[in-house]
């Protein structure tokens, strides 16, 4: 065998041993299957909880997305409204199921897609995957709002990019894909507590004085890898990015959330207060905690977390 023939034979052997990565809409199928298995073991709310949630939503004059509420003149912001919001976090599939459940009952909500989670894209840059775009198209077609779950300062810390540039890029991708994004909600990334920041601080309208001056350098060591991370934070106006609001700063009298798989106040108490006081209710529900496919539920304490009327800093 000639040297050239040996090279060709080796190349054929290598090609035959390579197993192509099978993908669904741009995301590896093995990753999709793994994430679905993990998420199915995290369900904390089931059919009875959905019925209780439906009970409180039926009491409202209307259930509206955040953008619709913000667009109302002050005189038309009825205290009988429920402003309903979802952070998609790690479960875009359950977000679609929740959107379908709501639309079937005449409810409309805001869905903030997390641009750093597993389903969003392969790699660190480029447009969102077809996988997430198909999900968001379905949610939007049902009448819900699509927003961005802002993790820009975290991305800046890990990559050295400017937070405003991160936001500009992600918003551009979503808008070119046909989503009218005018609002964000700040993601509570694991790094936020370790480094003392809130992702909403990327905007001049959302300062957190308890974290430090708006313009500052955020730096430290990654708690997991030990790698040095740094971000020079220079907040920009929301309008410069075509944004009109940050969801965590929407006025509310009662704030109810299922964070960490537990309500921060019992739903029956929230329903009674909403009914009795005619006070605007803002609901933040995370689809990842909800069983829509008959998954077993996590055991959880019957006691609720301490009552709060506003989102955490």
Buried (B, 14 or more C-beta within 10 A) or exposed (E): EEEEEEEEEEEEEEEEEEEEEEBBEBBBEEBBEEBBEEBBEBBBBBEEBBEBBEEBBEBBEBBBBBBBBBEEEEEEEBEBBBBBBBBBBBBBBBBBBBBEBBBEEEBBBBBBBBBBBBBBBBEEEEBBBBBBBBBBBBBBEBBBBBBBBBBBBBBBBBEEBBBBEBBBBBBBBBBEBEBEBBBBBBBBBEBBEBBBBBBBBBBBBBBBEEBBEBEBEBEEEBEEEEEEBEBEBEBBEBEEBEBEBBBBBBEBBBBBBBBEBBBBBBBEBBBEBBBEEEBBBBBBBBBBBBBBEEBEBBEEEEEBBEBEBEBEE
